[in-house]
Amino acid sequence: MLTVKKTLPKIICIDKFYTSKISSSKYACIILNFITKQIVEVYSSRHIHLLANRFTSIPETERNNVTAVIINMWDTYKYLTKQYFKRYELLYA
């Protein structure tokens, strides 16, 4: 996992990006600050177990500061948002 850890902003975007055919995971996951367009965190995979472990390690008080999550329609992102971000508006891109 490659991490550029920053405090979660109020509005985050969660998305995938193509890494490589030779990587163990075809897609990686990125969390962006919607307002500043800066990277918050990057993960080597978008697999649910990896992201769930990471979101669990973020203090609930920090996760509760997130007021909006922007995702595509991928089920894993929808599930994780509902599971780990309690005070949010879910927006689909």
C-alpha positions as CSV (number, residue, x, y, z in Angstrom):
1,M,0.0,0.0,0.0
2,L,1.3,3.4,-1.0
3,T,0.1,6.0,1.4
4,V,0.2,9.8,1.3
5,K,-1.7,10.2,4.5
6,K,-3.5,13.4,5.2
7,T,-6.5,14.1,7.3
8,L,-9.7,13.4,5.6
9,P,-11.3,16.5,4.2
10,K,-15.0,17.3,4.3
11,I,-15.7,16.2,0.7
12,I,-13.8,13.2,-0.7
13,C,-13.7,11.4,-4.0
14,I,-13.0,7.7,-4.2
15,D,-12.1,6.2,-7.5
16,K,-9.9,3.6,-9.2
17,F,-7.1,4.0,-11.7
18,Y,-5.5,1.5,-14.0
19,T,-2.0,0.4,-12.7
20,S,-0.6,-2.3,-14.9
21,K,-1.1,-5.8,-16.4
22,I,1.9,-7.0,-14.4
23,S,0.7,-5.7,-11.0
24,S,-1.1,-8.2,-8.7
25,S,-4.1,-5.9,-8.8
26,K,-5.2,-4.4,-12.1
27,Y,-6.7,-1.3,-10.5
28,A,-5.5,0.9,-7.6
29,C,-7.7,3.1,-5.5
30,I,-7.3,6.8,-4.8
31,I,-8.9,9.2,-2.4
32,L,-8.9,12.9,-3.4
33,N,-9.9,16.1,-1.7
34,F,-12.7,17.4,-3.9
35,I,-12.1,21.0,-3.1
36,T,-8.3,21.2,-3.5
37,K,-8.0,18.3,-6.0
38,Q,-5.1,17.0,-3.9
39,I,-4.4,13.3,-3.2
40,V,-5.3,12.2,0.3
41,E,-4.4,8.5,0.0
42,V,-3.4,6.0,-2.6
43,Y,-3.9,2.2,-2.3
44,S,-2.3,-0.5,-4.4
45,S,-5.6,-2.2,-4.8
46,R,-9.3,-1.4,-4.7
47,H,-10.2,-4.8,-3.0
48,I,-12.8,-4.5,-0.3
49,H,-10.7,-6.2,2.4
50,L,-7.8,-3.8,1.9
51,L,-10.0,-0.7,1.9
52,A,-12.1,-1.9,4.9
53,N,-9.0,-2.4,6.9
54,R,-7.8,1.0,6.1
55,F,-11.1,2.8,6.8
56,T,-11.3,0.9,10.1
57,S,-8.0,2.3,11.2
58,I,-9.1,5.9,10.6
59,P,-10.6,7.3,13.8
60,E,-14.4,7.5,13.8
61,T,-14.2,11.2,14.7
62,E,-12.1,11.9,11.6
63,R,-14.5,9.8,9.4
64,N,-17.5,11.7,10.9
65,N,-16.0,15.0,9.6
66,V,-16.7,13.8,6.0
67,T,-19.9,15.4,4.8
68,A,-19.9,14.2,1.2
69,V,-18.4,11.2,-0.7
70,I,-18.3,11.2,-4.4
71,I,-18.0,7.8,-6.0
72,N,-18.9,5.9,-9.2
73,M,-21.6,3.2,-9.0
74,W,-19.2,0.4,-8.0
75,D,-20.8,-1.7,-5.3
76,T,-17.7,-1.8,-3.1
77,Y,-17.4,1.9,-2.9
78,K,-21.1,2.2,-2.0
79,Y,-20.9,-0.4,0.7
80,L,-17.7,1.1,2.2
81,T,-19.2,4.6,2.2
82,K,-22.4,3.4,4.0
83,Q,-20.3,1.3,6.4
84,Y,-17.6,3.7,7.5
85,F,-18.9,7.3,6.9
86,K,-22.0,7.9,9.0
87,R,-22.6,11.7,8.3
88,Y,-22.3,12.0,4.6
89,E,-24.2,12.8,1.4
90,L,-23.5,10.2,-1.3
91,L,-22.9,11.7,-4.7
92,Y,-22.4,9.6,-7.9
93,A,-20.0,10.8,-10.6
